[in-house]
Amino acid sequence: MRILVTGGAGYIGSHTILELLSAGYDVVAMDNFSNSKPAVIDRLYAVSGVRFRFYEADLGDSLALDKIFIENKIDGVINFAGAKAVGESVEKPLKYYRNNLSGMINLLETMARFECRQFVFSSSATVYGAGGTPPFREEDPLGALNPYGSTKLMGETILRDVSAADPEFSAAILRYFNPIGAHPSGMLGEDPAGIPNNLLPYIARVAVGRLPYLTVFGDDWPTPDGTGIRDYIHVVDLARGHVAALAYLAAHPGCVTANLGTGRGHSVLEVLHAFERACGRQIPYEVGPRRPGDNAVSYADCTRARELFGWQAQLGLEEMCADSWRFIQQNPDGIQ
Ligand code: WQD
C-alpha cells in the first residue's frame, strides 16, 4: 500500500511517516514548507533509512498534485497540510479557508480523478466548541470558536458529503486532542516558528533558556489547582492512531469519526512539574490573565478508536516530557 502524506515535513506528519514506514507502507510525501523545514525530510531519511519520494508542492497547485498521482500509484492519503494557529486564523480567515478547505477540495478532486478512495483527515478537539462536558464523545454537539475551528468543522462536513455521494470512498476523521512529545531519537519534534502558542514547546524553550518564564493563562479556573486541563497525547501514539485508522479504512468504506486522545486530563501546573522532573531544573512561571477563547477542561472519550481501530494511547506524561526535553536539548535552536 502506498500512502501520500501531505504536510509530511510538519510535526505530526513527520512522525506519522516514520510509523507508516515501520508498519510496512510505501510513503510519498509532500510539503510546501510554509510552516516546516526541508531539513526534516533529510532527518526522516536518516532515522528511517528509507529515501521515500518527496515533492515540494502546495495543495492549491492542481498540476503538481496530478504529477504526484501520475508518477505514483497512490492507494490512500493522509492530509496534514494546513494552517493551524488559532490566533492567526482570527486575523486572516481567508488564508485559513483557502489553505485548509480549498486545498483539501483540490486534493479530493485529484484523488477522484485517479480513483484513490481512502482519506484520513486531521481534525481537532476544537470542534467540540466552548460548551459541552468532557470527556468529549464523537456524537457530542459541535461548534467552532474561531476560523481555524470552522475549517475543521467544514472539512468534516465535506468528507461526510463526499462519502455519502460515493459509496466506495472511505474517510477517517481523526479529532486530535493535544499532541506533544517527540520521537525518542531526538531527531524530530515540535519546532514552531517564532514564539510558541502552545504550552509544551513554550515550556521546553524556558527549560533550555530561550525564554525567561512561562505565563500561566489563569489560575482561577474551576479545576483542582485552578489551571486549565487538557488531554495531552504523545505524538508517536497519535501517529500510530493514523496507521490503525488506515488499516480500518482498507476494510470499511464510509466515513468514521474518532477522538485521538488518552482519555486523561492534566493541568498546566501538572505538565510544568512533569517537565521539571524530566529536565531536572526549575521552570519559572508567572500567573497571567486567562487567554481569550480558552475553556477550563477538555479531554477525550476514546472508546470508539479503541473499539473500531483497536488503538489506544500507550505513553504517559513522563515519556512525553522526557522525549520533548531530549529533542530540545539536541536542538536548542530548533531544526536548522
Ligand atoms: C494548553 C493549556 C492554556 C500556553 C490548541 C488549539 C488546538 C490544537 C492544540 C491545533 C491551556 C495553557 C498555553 C501558555 C498557558 N491546535 N497555556 N500558557 O489551546 O488546548 O489547543 O492547540 O490543532 O486546536 O486550540 O493548547 O497548548 O495552547 O494550551 O497557560 O503559554 O495550556 O491556557 O490551558 P489548546 P495550548
Residues whose N, C-alpha, C, O or C-beta is under 5 A from the ligand:
A	BS01	WQD	K84 V86 S124 T126 F177 N197 N198 L199 L200 Y202 T215 V216 F217 G228 I229 R230 V268 D294
